[in-house]
Amino acid sequence: MTESTDDILTRPLGVPEAVPAQPTSRLGQLVAAARRPRIAAAAIAAGFAVAAGLVLALGDPDGGEPRVQVAIAMREPTMRPATQAPPTLQPQVLATAPSTAPLQRSAEEVETASGVTVVRPPGSGPSDAVVIRVPPPNAPRLVPAPDPRISEAGRHGLMPKLGEGRIRPLDVYARSEEPGTGPRIAIVVTGLGIGQATTAVATARLPAAVSLAFLPYGGEAEHAAARARDAGHEIFLQLPMEPFDYPDSDPGPQTLLTALKGPENADRLAWAMTRFSGYVGLVNFMGAKLMADAAFEPVLREIGARGLGFLDDGTAPKAATMPANKGKTPIARAEIVLDTTPRADAIDAALAQAEARARANGFVLVSATGTALSVDRIARWAKDIDARGLRLVPASVALRGVRDKRVSTAD
């Protein structure tokens, strides 16, 4: 029997080779066999093969990846010291009159405190620049509305009425004519109260002597009308009335119609009259058919009985068969509609025509819609009207009998 080199070199000299005792039990024999190098290596290889097979069979995607488990404990957030917020930019305020009051934090506060009109560019917020037009100290001030002397409760709300001593809302709520000489031009701008941005621009950009007419629709009509009066504009109520092509052209809910009985139109008129207060009279909204029909006479009589006037905006052809004005209601009709053709050059030409008519007759009443184009052309034209020897006066002048009697259309 040969001995391996390792056994010869590692056995001390002179010591006989020890023969290991053979185990007698089956377990001992298995342990002894496992200690043999070849058998142990084979067992280790078999173990690796079995582990690899289990991984392939079970498909563990995280096999061999390090893992750790951490316990997460919920804690109350600690309060950090409050940091000072960066200062917000205040709106840039452009005013035409000095003020000794401290600068307000918002345009709404400025408007509420001083009764001026604030206009922001469409889509902008309070932090953007605003334009504030402050009426001059000597500008006519309108009587607050509603005035209890000329108001009464109706079925739909508060309505104007003829007061004691025949005090008329037409006189109480009107803007007084500023003193001066020269031909006079009265302008009424219609169709306001629906679009907030359009109404705000018209209220701010147009001279205070320009009268504004508001439709009875929309949740902002009352607020918009009050703001216009605060800015110095006298106001009218636009009455939706039946046109010739109704219902293809529909003025809207509560329209006064020729087919309705008198009480029904009276109720619709009462509804419109309660939408807001402070107006001097009514202006037609469409209505060419109704104004040429006998059904318009009781409507016109009710308007006059409440101390108001009626103004025809001139957009419909003048009816040859308009009912007789039995109630002697003050009536006037616009001689020129400025924006019949909605182009800048056409509006400028109509304004020049109005100037010529005023110089010839002493007074002219014109109308326009409240579109951005019309408001812009009127505002530009009115900047130097005094230098041209002309005066802007409120439209109520045509209804109150204080104008030049050479003008016959309002008689």
TIZA-909475 format. One record per residue (C-alpha): residue in one letter; x, y, z. Coordinates in Angstrom, 3 decimals, padded with zeros to 6 digits, always signed. Layout:
BEGIN
+------+----------+----------+----------+
| loza |       xx |       yy |       zz |
+------+----------+----------+----------+
|    A |        X |        Y |        Z |
...
+------+----------+----------+----------+
This chain:
BEGIN
+------+----------+----------+----------+
| loza |       xx |       yy |       zz |
+------+----------+----------+----------+
|    M | +000.000 | +000.000 | +000.000 |
|    T | +001.385 | +003.286 | -001.079 |
|    E | +001.011 | +006.443 | +000.974 |
|    S | +000.367 | +009.874 | -000.401 |
|    T | +003.123 | +012.413 | -000.310 |
|    D | +001.116 | +014.659 | +002.017 |
|    D | +000.693 | +011.843 | +004.525 |
|    I | +004.443 | +010.997 | +004.524 |
|    L | +005.512 | +014.628 | +004.963 |
|    T | +003.023 | +015.443 | +007.687 |
|    R | +003.544 | +012.298 | +009.858 |
|    P | +006.175 | +012.712 | +012.537 |
|    L | +009.276 | +010.623 | +012.090 |
|    G | +009.315 | +007.396 | +014.049 |
|    V | +005.563 | +007.367 | +014.633 |
|    P | +003.773 | +004.485 | +013.052 |
|    E | +000.781 | +005.148 | +010.874 |
|    A | -002.451 | +005.156 | +012.876 |
|    V | -005.188 | +003.093 | +011.430 |
|    P | -008.548 | +004.788 | +012.039 |
|    A | -011.161 | +002.792 | +013.742 |
|    Q | -013.967 | +001.644 | +011.576 |
|    P | -017.449 | +002.835 | +012.745 |
|    T | -019.818 | +000.063 | +013.525 |
|    S | -023.195 | +001.945 | +013.212 |
|    R | -024.862 | +002.866 | +009.897 |
|    L | -024.904 | +006.593 | +010.850 |
|    G | -021.269 | +006.537 | +011.645 |
|    Q | -020.483 | +004.855 | +008.376 |
|    L | -022.396 | +007.566 | +006.493 |
|    V | -020.528 | +010.329 | +008.350 |
|    A | -017.229 | +008.710 | +007.638 |
|    A | -018.043 | +008.373 | +003.984 |
|    A | -019.106 | +012.024 | +003.824 |
|    R | -015.716 | +013.065 | +005.114 |
|    R | -013.993 | +011.580 | +002.152 |
|    P | -012.940 | +014.393 | -000.267 |
|    R | -014.484 | +013.022 | -003.406 |
|    I | -017.794 | +012.245 | -001.792 |
|    A | -017.970 | +015.674 | -000.076 |
|    A | -017.260 | +017.492 | -003.313 |
|    A | -019.927 | +015.508 | -005.067 |
|    A | -022.431 | +016.371 | -002.327 |
|    I | -021.633 | +020.090 | -002.530 |
|    A | -022.028 | +020.069 | -006.312 |
|    A | -025.329 | +018.277 | -006.006 |
|    G | -026.535 | +020.912 | -003.526 |
|    F | -025.685 | +023.738 | -005.900 |
|    A | -027.472 | +021.923 | -008.716 |
|    V | -030.596 | +021.454 | -006.605 |
|    A | -030.598 | +025.182 | -005.575 |
|    A | -030.200 | +026.290 | -009.184 |
|    G | -033.034 | +024.049 | -010.222 |
|    L | -035.321 | +025.507 | -007.557 |
|    V | -034.518 | +029.059 | -008.693 |
|    L | -035.306 | +028.185 | -012.287 |
|    A | -038.482 | +026.360 | -011.314 |
|    L | -039.821 | +028.985 | -008.928 |
|    G | -038.659 | +032.007 | -010.966 |
|    D | -037.604 | +034.210 | -008.071 |
|    P | -036.811 | +037.604 | -009.735 |
|    D | -035.041 | +038.820 | -006.634 |
|    G | -032.840 | +035.797 | -006.185 |
|    G | -029.410 | +036.830 | -005.114 |
|    E | -030.481 | +040.447 | -004.412 |
|    P | -029.646 | +041.884 | -001.006 |
|    R | -032.652 | +042.526 | +001.190 |
|    V | -033.302 | +044.359 | +004.367 |
|    Q | -036.394 | +044.894 | +006.494 |
|    V | -036.827 | +048.188 | +008.320 |
|    A | -039.541 | +049.030 | +010.782 |
|    I | -041.127 | +052.450 | +010.083 |
|    A | -042.515 | +054.376 | +013.022 |
|    M | -044.992 | +057.251 | +012.373 |
|    R | -044.086 | +060.476 | +014.140 |
|    E | -045.879 | +063.757 | +014.503 |
|    P | -044.450 | +066.401 | +012.161 |
|    T | -042.242 | +068.871 | +013.909 |
|    M | -043.259 | +072.510 | +013.664 |
|    R | -040.768 | +074.538 | +011.748 |
|    P | -040.442 | +078.237 | +012.423 |
|    A | -042.636 | +080.226 | +010.072 |
|    T | -040.723 | +081.829 | +007.280 |
|    Q | -041.625 | +085.302 | +006.222 |
|    A | -043.606 | +085.229 | +002.986 |
|    P | -042.194 | +087.284 | +000.143 |
|    P | -044.016 | +090.577 | -000.243 |
|    T | -046.706 | +090.539 | -002.922 |
|    L | -046.729 | +093.206 | -005.545 |
|    Q | -049.545 | +095.656 | -005.151 |
|    P | -051.572 | +096.690 | -008.216 |
|    Q | -050.183 | +099.672 | -009.994 |
|    V | -052.783 | +102.385 | -009.613 |
|    L | -053.054 | +105.225 | -012.092 |
|    A | -055.293 | +107.976 | -010.762 |
|    T | -056.292 | +111.256 | -012.307 |
|    A | -056.885 | +112.999 | -008.978 |
|    P | -054.700 | +113.137 | -005.858 |
|    S | -055.851 | +111.495 | -002.676 |
|    T | -054.759 | +111.855 | +000.923 |
|    A | -056.062 | +108.392 | +001.928 |
|    P | -053.551 | +105.538 | +002.245 |
|    L | -053.191 | +103.232 | -000.767 |
|    Q | -055.772 | +100.431 | -000.659 |
|    R | -054.717 | +096.802 | -000.843 |
|    S | -056.999 | +095.908 | -003.781 |
|    A | -058.825 | +097.603 | -006.602 |
|    E | -062.118 | +096.453 | -005.124 |
|    E | -061.370 | +098.340 | -001.905 |
|    V | -060.391 | +101.434 | -003.860 |
|    E | -063.609 | +101.299 | -005.790 |
|    T | -065.741 | +100.758 | -002.716 |
|    A | -064.042 | +103.497 | -000.738 |
|    S | -064.015 | +106.253 | -003.338 |
|    G | -066.718 | +105.365 | -005.858 |
|    V | -064.359 | +105.180 | -008.825 |
|    T | -064.373 | +102.640 | -011.653 |
|    V | -061.664 | +100.002 | -011.941 |
|    V | -060.927 | +098.169 | -015.181 |
|    R | -058.542 | +095.241 | -015.502 |
|    P | -057.348 | +093.748 | -018.780 |
|    P | -059.300 | +090.591 | -019.716 |
|    G | -057.904 | +087.504 | -018.022 |
|    S | -055.791 | +089.418 | -015.536 |
|    G | -055.919 | +089.223 | -011.771 |
|    P | -055.780 | +091.776 | -008.987 |
|    S | -051.971 | +091.890 | -009.171 |
|    D | -051.993 | +093.358 | -012.680 |
|    A | -052.117 | +097.049 | -013.452 |
|    V | -055.483 | +098.706 | -013.080 |
|    V | -056.771 | +102.015 | -014.369 |
|    I | -058.805 | +104.180 | -012.050 |
|    R | -060.679 | +107.178 | -013.379 |
|    V | -061.611 | +109.599 | -010.601 |
|    P | -064.371 | +112.067 | -011.500 |
|    P | -063.347 | +115.691 | -011.029 |
|    P | -064.633 | +117.358 | -007.859 |
|    N | -066.976 | +119.642 | -009.818 |
|    A | -068.595 | +116.774 | -011.765 |
|    P | -072.367 | +116.371 | -011.292 |
|    R | -073.233 | +113.846 | -008.604 |
|    L | -076.181 | +111.508 | -009.159 |
|    V | -078.823 | +110.997 | -006.490 |
|    P | -078.404 | +107.623 | -004.719 |
|    A | -080.797 | +104.920 | -005.913 |
|    P | -083.291 | +103.688 | -005.060 |
|    D | -084.825 | +106.891 | -003.764 |
|    P | -087.714 | +105.996 | -001.402 |
|    R | -089.699 | +109.016 | -002.572 |
|    I | -090.058 | +107.538 | -006.038 |
|    S | -090.017 | +103.791 | -005.307 |
|    E | -092.653 | +101.232 | -004.395 |
|    A | -092.862 | +097.471 | -003.897 |
|    G | -094.336 | +095.557 | -006.808 |
|    R | -095.093 | +091.947 | -007.576 |
|    H | -091.560 | +091.263 | -008.787 |
|    G | -089.632 | +093.700 | -006.621 |
|    L | -088.971 | +097.422 | -006.168 |
|    M | -090.322 | +099.612 | -008.984 |
|    P | -090.073 | +103.319 | -009.819 |
|    K | -093.142 | +105.468 | -009.380 |
|    L | -094.296 | +109.047 | -009.695 |
|    G | -093.662 | +110.685 | -006.320 |
|    E | -095.565 | +113.228 | -004.264 |
|    G | -095.870 | +116.548 | -006.060 |
|    R | -095.360 | +114.657 | -009.375 |
|    I | -091.653 | +114.114 | -008.747 |
|    R | -090.409 | +112.003 | -011.653 |
|    P | -087.578 | +109.467 | -011.621 |
|    L | -086.710 | +111.001 | -014.978 |
|    D | -085.738 | +114.207 | -013.184 |
|    V | -084.392 | +112.786 | -009.921 |
|    Y | -082.047 | +110.194 | -011.436 |
|    A | -080.917 | +112.263 | -014.428 |
|    R | -077.428 | +113.647 | -014.744 |
|    S | -077.545 | +117.409 | -014.834 |
|    E | -076.195 | +119.205 | -017.855 |
|    E | -072.888 | +120.919 | -017.192 |
|    P | -072.914 | +124.680 | -017.895 |
|    G | -071.523 | +125.843 | -021.181 |
|    T | -072.372 | +127.041 | -024.638 |
|    G | -072.185 | +125.566 | -028.092 |
|    P | -073.896 | +122.770 | -030.019 |
|    R | -074.750 | +119.728 | -027.915 |
|    I | -074.472 | +116.023 | -028.661 |
|    A | -076.159 | +113.342 | -026.537 |
|    I | -075.027 | +109.732 | -026.842 |
|    V | -076.683 | +106.623 | -025.420 |
|    V | -074.724 | +103.347 | -025.517 |
|    T | -076.905 | +100.230 | -025.395 |
|    G | -076.552 | +096.506 | -024.834 |
|    L | -074.679 | +096.649 | -021.526 |
|    G | -074.991 | +094.533 | -018.399 |
|    I | -074.431 | +091.103 | -019.973 |
|    G | -070.666 | +090.882 | -020.570 |
|    Q | -068.887 | +092.062 | -017.437 |
|    A | -065.654 | +092.966 | -019.207 |
|    T | -067.424 | +094.884 | -021.994 |
|    T | -069.606 | +096.735 | -019.519 |
|    A | -066.652 | +097.640 | -017.292 |
|    V | -064.670 | +098.999 | -020.243 |
|    A | -067.596 | +101.110 | -021.450 |
|    T | -068.198 | +102.458 | -017.938 |
|    A | -064.558 | +103.438 | -017.486 |
|    R | -063.539 | +104.675 | -020.935 |
|    L | -066.583 | +106.666 | -021.994 |
|    P | -067.039 | +110.207 | -020.693 |
|    A | -069.453 | +110.414 | -017.778 |
|    A | -071.840 | +112.529 | -019.866 |
|    V | -072.499 | +109.520 | -022.129 |
|    S | -075.672 | +107.692 | -021.045 |
|    L | -075.592 | +103.894 | -020.695 |
|    A | -078.485 | +101.449 | -021.260 |
|    F | -078.566 | +098.070 | -019.507 |
|    L | -080.441 | +094.906 | -020.414 |
|    P | -082.571 | +093.337 | -017.669 |
|    Y | -080.758 | +090.006 | -017.880 |
|    G | -077.865 | +088.480 | -015.992 |
|    G | -076.983 | +088.339 | -012.339 |
|    E | -074.592 | +091.306 | -012.653 |
|    A | -077.049 | +093.772 | -014.208 |
|    E | -077.926 | +095.467 | -010.918 |
|    H | -074.320 | +095.702 | -009.770 |
|    A | -073.101 | +096.939 | -013.176 |
|    A | -075.815 | +099.600 | -013.346 |
|    A | -074.952 | +100.845 | -009.857 |
|    R | -071.268 | +101.067 | -010.743 |
|    A | -072.094 | +103.061 | -013.858 |
|    R | -074.062 | +105.559 | -011.780 |
|    D | -071.218 | +105.761 | -009.274 |
|    A | -068.968 | +106.737 | -012.185 |
|    G | -071.363 | +109.558 | -013.133 |
|    H | -073.289 | +107.979 | -016.025 |
|    E | -077.041 | +108.287 | -016.054 |
|    I | -078.596 | +104.971 | -017.010 |
|    F | -081.534 | +103.551 | -018.977 |
|    L | -083.330 | +100.209 | -018.825 |
|    Q | -083.524 | +098.328 | -022.124 |
|    L | -086.915 | +096.726 | -022.675 |
|    P | -086.993 | +093.510 | -024.789 |
|    M | -089.753 | +093.912 | -027.372 |
|    E | -090.941 | +091.946 | -030.392 |
|    P | -089.159 | +092.563 | -033.730 |
|    F | -090.715 | +091.866 | -037.138 |
|    D | -088.808 | +088.584 | -037.595 |
|    Y | -089.664 | +087.141 | -034.177 |
|    P | -088.902 | +084.392 | -033.136 |
|    D | -085.997 | +084.125 | -035.603 |
|    S | -084.687 | +087.196 | -033.806 |
|    D | -085.518 | +086.661 | -030.141 |
|    P | -084.804 | +089.461 | -027.641 |
|    G | -084.906 | +086.970 | -024.774 |
|    P | -087.153 | +085.957 | -021.856 |
|    Q | -090.041 | +088.206 | -020.838 |
|    T | -090.215 | +089.816 | -024.284 |
|    L | -093.241 | +092.031 | -024.798 |
|    L | -095.274 | +090.662 | -027.751 |
|    T | -098.095 | +091.975 | -029.918 |
|    A | -100.022 | +088.702 | -029.471 |
|    L | -100.133 | +088.970 | -025.686 |
|    K | -103.027 | +090.527 | -023.824 |
|    G | -102.568 | +093.820 | -022.036 |
|    P | -102.132 | +092.370 | -018.509 |
|    E | -099.498 | +089.901 | -019.734 |
|    N | -097.367 | +092.624 | -021.326 |
|    A | -097.902 | +094.790 | -018.219 |
|    D | -096.575 | +091.973 | -016.039 |
|    R | -093.520 | +091.526 | -018.269 |
|    L | -092.916 | +095.267 | -018.171 |
|    A | -093.134 | +095.181 | -014.368 |
|    W | -090.641 | +092.322 | -014.244 |
|    A | -088.120 | +094.279 | -016.326 |
|    M | -088.573 | +097.393 | -014.207 |
|    T | -087.480 | +095.554 | -011.045 |
|    R | -084.114 | +094.296 | -012.353 |
|    F | -082.248 | +097.368 | -011.064 |
|    S | -082.977 | +100.920 | -010.003 |
|    G | -081.825 | +104.443 | -010.772 |
|    Y | -082.769 | +104.613 | -014.459 |
|    V | -084.334 | +107.698 | -016.042 |
|    G | -086.274 | +105.879 | -018.729 |
|    L | -086.507 | +102.878 | -021.018 |
|    V | -084.869 | +102.120 | -024.353 |
|    N | -086.148 | +099.567 | -026.830 |
|    F | -084.251 | +096.328 | -027.325 |
|    M | -085.294 | +095.374 | -030.877 |
|    G | -089.093 | +095.922 | -030.833 |
|    A | -089.813 | +097.343 | -034.294 |
|    K | -093.028 | +095.319 | -034.597 |
|    L | -094.338 | +096.139 | -031.125 |
|    M | -093.609 | +099.863 | -031.464 |
|    A | -095.709 | +099.938 | -034.657 |
|    D | -098.601 | +098.058 | -033.045 |
|    A | -101.503 | +099.205 | -030.899 |
|    A | -100.245 | +096.878 | -028.138 |
|    F | -097.466 | +099.370 | -027.493 |
|    E | -099.788 | +102.201 | -026.425 |
|    P | -100.658 | +100.834 | -022.936 |
|    V | -096.991 | +099.991 | -022.411 |
|    L | -095.978 | +103.526 | -023.294 |
|    R | -098.722 | +104.922 | -021.058 |
|    E | -097.523 | +102.851 | -018.071 |
|    I | -093.952 | +104.082 | -018.605 |
|    G | -095.096 | +107.706 | -018.494 |
|    A | -097.384 | +107.077 | -015.501 |
|    R | -094.340 | +106.028 | -013.496 |
|    G | -092.505 | +109.255 | -014.265 |
|    L | -090.136 | +107.764 | -016.855 |
|    G | -089.316 | +108.534 | -020.481 |
|    F | -088.953 | +106.317 | -023.536 |
|    L | -086.069 | +106.510 | -025.963 |
|    D | -086.093 | +104.858 | -029.402 |
|    D | -082.495 | +103.900 | -030.253 |
|    G | -083.140 | +104.439 | -033.985 |
|    T | -082.104 | +100.937 | -035.060 |
|    A | -085.554 | +100.090 | -036.483 |
|    P | -087.125 | +101.973 | -039.389 |
|    K | -089.275 | +104.788 | -038.100 |
|    A | -092.823 | +103.460 | -037.891 |
|    A | -095.328 | +105.591 | -039.770 |
|    T | -098.220 | +104.166 | -037.750 |
|    M | -096.821 | +104.453 | -034.202 |
|    P | -099.708 | +104.538 | -031.719 |
|    A | -100.801 | +107.888 | -030.375 |
|    N | -099.043 | +108.915 | -027.190 |
|    K | -102.183 | +109.349 | -025.117 |
|    G | -100.340 | +109.411 | -021.837 |
|    K | -097.992 | +112.186 | -022.981 |
|    T | -094.986 | +110.066 | -022.092 |
|    P | -091.705 | +111.859 | -022.899 |
|    I | -090.364 | +110.259 | -026.108 |
|    A | -087.194 | +110.805 | -028.113 |
|    R | -085.644 | +109.013 | -031.068 |
|    A | -081.963 | +108.807 | -031.947 |
|    E | -081.289 | +110.532 | -035.256 |
|    I | -078.023 | +108.710 | -035.978 |
|    V | -076.887 | +105.178 | -035.132 |
|    L | -073.106 | +105.368 | -034.983 |
|    D | -072.241 | +101.723 | -035.608 |
|    T | -074.787 | +100.593 | -038.181 |
|    T | -071.681 | +099.590 | -040.126 |
|    P | -069.284 | +098.132 | -037.531 |
|    R | -066.028 | +099.518 | -038.934 |
|    A | -063.754 | +102.131 | -037.443 |
|    D | -063.901 | +104.412 | -040.488 |
|    A | -067.703 | +104.137 | -040.672 |
|    I | -068.109 | +104.995 | -036.984 |
|    D | -065.775 | +107.973 | -037.363 |
|    A | -067.827 | +109.154 | -040.354 |
|    A | -071.058 | +108.842 | -038.330 |
|    L | -069.522 | +110.894 | -035.513 |
|    A | -068.560 | +113.572 | -038.028 |
|    Q | -072.145 | +113.523 | -039.297 |
|    A | -073.388 | +113.965 | -035.721 |
|    E | -071.132 | +116.992 | -035.314 |
|    A | -072.530 | +118.529 | -038.487 |
|    R | -076.107 | +117.855 | -037.398 |
|    A | -075.457 | +119.418 | -033.985 |
|    R | -073.922 | +122.531 | -035.534 |
|    A | -076.917 | +122.858 | -037.830 |
|    N | -079.678 | +122.232 | -035.279 |
|    G | -078.046 | +122.946 | -031.927 |
|    F | -078.668 | +119.428 | -030.597 |
|    V | -078.475 | +115.829 | -031.814 |
|    L | -079.236 | +112.530 | -030.115 |
|    V | -077.256 | +109.501 | -031.315 |
|    S | -076.969 | +105.878 | -030.212 |
|    A | -074.404 | +103.101 | -030.411 |
|    T | -073.942 | +099.586 | -029.103 |
|    G | -071.448 | +098.835 | -026.343 |
|    T | -069.012 | +096.846 | -028.466 |
|    A | -065.306 | +097.336 | -027.864 |
|    L | -064.884 | +098.978 | -031.279 |
|    S | -067.692 | +101.495 | -030.767 |
|    V | -066.545 | +102.375 | -027.251 |
|    D | -062.995 | +102.894 | -028.482 |
|    R | -063.990 | +105.196 | -031.370 |
|    I | -066.336 | +107.267 | -029.174 |
|    A | -063.699 | +107.611 | -026.444 |
|    R | -061.059 | +108.777 | -028.945 |
|    W | -063.466 | +111.215 | -030.589 |
|    A | -064.582 | +112.718 | -027.273 |
|    K | -061.066 | +113.542 | -025.997 |
|    D | -060.909 | +116.947 | -027.688 |
|    I | -064.596 | +117.660 | -028.237 |
|    D | -064.376 | +120.868 | -026.214 |
|    A | -061.628 | +122.174 | -028.495 |
|    R | -064.015 | +121.747 | -031.431 |
|    G | -066.646 | +123.909 | -029.746 |
|    L | -069.041 | +121.054 | -028.953 |
|    R | -070.498 | +119.726 | -025.715 |
|    L | -071.484 | +116.256 | -024.593 |
|    V | -074.771 | +116.167 | -022.665 |
|    P | -076.752 | +113.257 | -021.177 |
|    A | -079.497 | +111.649 | -023.256 |
|    S | -082.147 | +112.658 | -020.724 |
|    V | -081.828 | +116.176 | -022.113 |
|    A | -083.889 | +114.948 | -025.084 |
|    L | -086.669 | +113.782 | -022.735 |
|    R | -086.839 | +116.519 | -020.120 |
|    G | -087.741 | +119.499 | -022.287 |
|    V | -084.522 | +121.439 | -021.611 |
|    R | -082.990 | +121.179 | -025.063 |
|    D | -083.059 | +123.392 | -028.142 |
|    K | -086.613 | +123.344 | -029.496 |
|    R | -085.329 | +123.460 | -033.073 |
|    V | -084.899 | +119.672 | -032.846 |
|    S | -088.282 | +118.134 | -033.633 |
|    T | -087.616 | +114.387 | -033.412 |
|    A | -087.907 | +114.352 | -029.618 |
|    D | -091.021 | +116.538 | -029.401 |
+------+----------+----------+----------+
